[in-house]
Amino acid sequence: MKYCQDITEMMERTAVERIRLSDKIALRFHLFICKTCKRYYEDSKTMDILLKRRFKKIDQYSFSKLEKEELIKRM
Amino acid sequence: MNEKASITPTQLVDDHSDYLLSFAMTKVNDIDLAKDFVQDTLISAITKLDSFEQRSTIRTWLTSILNRKIIDYWRKAETKYTDPVSSFFQSDTKKTHWLTEKHLGDEPSVSEKMDKEETLSELADCLDTLPAQWKGIISSKYLEEKESEQICNDYEITPSNLWVIIHRAKLLMRDCLQTKWK
């Protein structure tokens, strides 16, 4: 159990800092034998893509006319 | 004489306030807080107009002021705690781990659902359920595509804090998505 936690954390770690080659190999090997982590790995990659896509088009918010007038006054 | 001299408060508000508000809402969950940030940004922009060097567009310049304000806000919030990272890890997110909590297999995977149109809006909802500061970090990473080092500097966290936050955020978001799909 502890090992799966380390492994899934390592997936994010590789994006932030350099990890040892032996850790990389351990990660690959574990993904080969552990279905749950493999699936998490795929989901993690998918979420990277989805998050980028999500932010491509940001939600539009706006001030009301009154708020804008208020803003200008304060400036 | 130059573009700078002709910038008026009305222009700044008309041309940029809605954009800035939308940007702020990618970083915080609270619309009133976001509006406060935009107001502070516009006020300091108008007083510091001389320091705008026109090397970038005015919108880029305003966005960087806004970003600074949001980061400063979180930094101040953080110093209220003895451990600067403690509030990143709210107790309920720390207690259980996905593997010890349940067996996976029956929940649909995110990969299977990625092309569904509603998945993106579901993901947006789930982003809002994350601890408040995390949203700013996620937005820095995926919207502004900042380098990890830059994000660590901005939020005054270590690289380990950063990957642990990203990891936990993804776990929470996946959980949240799977609950929606049940």
Interface residues (C-beta under 8 A of the other chain):
Chain A: M1 C4 Q5 T8 E9 M11 E12 R13 A15 V16 E17 T36 R39 Y40 E42 D43 S44 K45 T46 M47 D48 I49 L50 L51 K52 R53 R54 F55 I58 D59 Q60 Y61 S62 F63 E67 K68 L71 I72 R74 M75
Chain B: P9 T10 L12 V13 D14 S17 D18 L21 S22 F23 M25 T26 I31 A34 K35 V38 Q39 L42 I43 I46 H97 W98 L99 T100 L104 G105 S109 V110 S111 M114 T119 L120 L123 A124 L127 I138 S139 K141 Y142 L143 S148 P159 S160 L162 W163 V164 I166 H167 K170 L171 M173 R174
